[in-house]
Amino acid sequence: MMISPEEFVEQHKNDTLEELIMVRRRLEKDLVELEKKLFYIGVDENDPSMFTLVEFEVNPGPEVEYQCNLMYLAELCNFLLEKYNREEIWGYLNDDDDDIDDLEADIEK
């Protein structure tokens, strides 16, 4: 059973940035493998192992898994962007109130 993209990200909400990057890379790798099956990208068409019946009896099928992984990746990238900005960009500003004052002064100009 596949879960919603929001639930997928919820499972990783406490991960560090490094852990999130590894999850993203795993999703990207899985997508590449699914694209080989679905679109025959980078695959030898004469390789008989490509068309094993077992692969297509899996539930959910590769088409559904591909769609879900694309949605997971999109949601994860949005979360990763928010977390990166919050912890790495804006987090540094919160460490020093003078930086915030400088930023506010620059915005007012």
C-alpha positions as CSV (number, residue, x, y, z in Angstrom):
1,M,0.0,0.0,0.0
2,M,1.4,3.4,-1.0
3,I,1.1,6.4,1.3
4,S,0.3,10.0,0.5
5,P,3.3,12.4,-0.3
6,E,2.4,14.3,2.8
7,E,2.7,11.2,5.0
8,F,6.0,10.3,3.3
9,V,7.4,13.6,4.3
10,E,5.9,13.4,7.8
11,Q,8.0,10.2,8.3
12,H,11.1,12.2,7.6
13,K,10.2,15.5,9.3
14,N,12.9,15.0,12.0
15,D,15.6,13.9,9.7
16,T,18.8,16.0,9.3
17,L,19.5,17.7,6.0
18,E,22.0,15.0,5.2
19,E,19.5,12.3,5.9
20,L,16.9,14.1,3.7
21,I,19.5,14.3,0.9
22,M,20.1,10.6,1.1
23,V,16.3,9.9,1.0
24,R,16.1,12.1,-2.1
25,R,19.0,10.3,-3.8
26,R,17.3,6.9,-3.0
27,L,14.1,8.2,-4.6
28,E,16.0,9.4,-7.7
29,K,17.8,6.1,-8.0
30,D,14.4,4.2,-7.7
31,L,13.0,6.5,-10.4
32,V,15.8,5.7,-12.8
33,E,15.3,2.0,-12.3
34,L,11.6,2.3,-12.9
35,E,12.2,4.4,-16.0
36,K,14.3,1.6,-17.4
37,K,11.4,-0.8,-16.9
38,L,8.7,1.6,-18.1
39,F,10.4,3.4,-20.9
40,Y,13.3,1.1,-21.7
41,I,15.8,3.9,-21.2
42,G,19.4,2.6,-21.2
43,V,18.3,-1.0,-21.5
44,D,19.3,-3.6,-24.1
45,E,16.0,-4.5,-25.8
46,N,17.4,-8.0,-26.5
47,D,17.9,-8.7,-22.8
48,P,15.3,-11.3,-21.9
49,S,15.5,-10.6,-18.2
50,M,13.8,-7.3,-18.9
51,F,10.5,-9.0,-19.5
52,T,10.2,-11.3,-16.6
53,L,6.7,-11.9,-15.6
54,V,7.4,-11.6,-11.9
55,E,8.2,-7.8,-12.3
56,F,4.7,-7.1,-13.7
57,E,2.8,-9.2,-11.1
58,V,3.9,-6.9,-8.3
59,N,1.3,-4.8,-6.5
60,P,1.4,-1.9,-6.9
61,G,2.6,-2.0,-10.5
62,P,5.7,-0.1,-11.7
63,E,3.4,2.6,-13.2
64,V,1.8,3.4,-9.8
65,E,5.2,3.1,-8.0
66,Y,6.7,5.6,-10.6
67,Q,3.8,8.1,-10.0
68,C,4.1,7.8,-6.3
69,N,7.8,8.2,-6.3
70,L,7.5,11.4,-8.4
71,M,5.0,12.8,-6.0
72,Y,7.2,11.8,-3.0
73,L,10.2,13.5,-4.6
74,A,8.3,16.7,-5.3
75,E,7.0,16.9,-1.7
76,L,10.4,16.0,-0.3
77,C,12.1,18.7,-2.4
78,N,9.7,21.3,-1.1
79,F,10.3,20.2,2.5
80,L,14.0,20.1,1.9
81,L,14.0,23.6,0.6
82,E,12.0,24.9,3.6
83,K,14.2,23.1,6.1
84,Y,17.4,24.3,4.4
85,N,16.2,27.9,4.4
86,R,15.0,27.6,8.0
87,E,18.1,25.9,9.4
88,E,21.0,27.0,7.1
89,I,19.9,30.4,5.8
90,W,17.6,32.0,8.3
91,G,19.1,30.0,11.2
92,Y,22.3,31.9,10.9
93,L,20.4,35.2,11.1
94,N,18.7,34.1,14.3
95,D,22.1,33.4,15.9
96,D,23.0,37.1,15.8
97,D,20.3,39.8,16.2
98,D,22.5,42.4,14.7
99,D,22.3,40.5,11.4
100,I,18.5,40.7,11.5
101,D,18.7,44.4,12.1
102,D,21.1,44.8,9.2
103,L,18.7,42.8,7.0
104,E,15.7,44.8,8.0
105,A,17.7,48.0,7.4
106,D,18.6,46.7,3.9
107,I,15.0,45.9,3.1
108,E,13.8,49.4,4.2
109,K,16.2,51.0,1.7
